[in-house]
Amino acid sequence: MRVASKTDRALILRRFRYGESSLVVHALTPRFGRIALLAKGAYRLRSGYFGVLDLFDTLELTWRDSRTDLGTLAAARILCRRRGLSGDLDRYRAGISMLELARLGAREKCEEARLFAHTEGALEGLQEAAVDPGMALIAFDLGWLALSGLAPAFENCAACGRSSLSSLRSPEAFFSHGGGGLLCSTCRTASRSPGEQVVALPWKVVQTAHTLATTPPEHLPRLRLCPQPVVEVGQLVARFLEYHLERRLRSRKGPDAPERRGSRGKLRLR
């Protein structure tokens, strides 16, 4: 019995060689979520896949499922090419980090239209180069956290919900990764338990984080933010991700990780 084929738009999340001339790709699709496909003969010059299955581009894929988790790619064509990311090291690193996080958040063979749109929009923003790559990555991370139900609280206390914390005239804000974001003074005192880390932040950093978390991607180029608070927000969000993922992303290890570039200071533990 012939298996019916499926067609959907896709972003290649990662790929690796299979045998002498074939390629295995993991892709994110709006209707089917994360899928794994075998592209037979992809490295052959006359293959229809040669130069098509690239990272960052929006593709249209047609494939057939199999009894295993690895489907068979039947056709592929480019819908939107984004060569600019491969030609700039900072944009390339940010794009790779976005794809890695998207892969971790994507469910297999389930609808992921919102995650696909979020990832595609972020990659398009990098292609247009209208926003600093570091700031674009922070905005992507915050959007990913929101889609995953893990958005950190930057306005109200994450524990009790008390609002307008910035109006209390405290010289600094207090943020807990395990607690889910900002803490008021009462909840900060209650959270002082072994293993619970609370960091002290300037309010400017909190305001910058809130701005990046609530600004639509298409409006990011209009923002005029001070560079240093943006760097500190990048550190904060990176640690928040590490805490909730219980790991550091491979693309963000080492001194050249996107959120570490340009950083001189450290967030203080309280």
Beta strands, then each sheet from edge to edge (+ up, - down):
strand 1: 5-18
strand 2: 22-29
strand 3: 33-39
strand 4: 58-64
strand 5: 70-80
strand 6: 173-176
strand 7: 181-183
strand 8: 198-201
strand 9: 268-269
sheet 1: 1+ 2- 3+ 5+ 4- 1+
sheet 2: 7+ 6- 8+ 9-
end
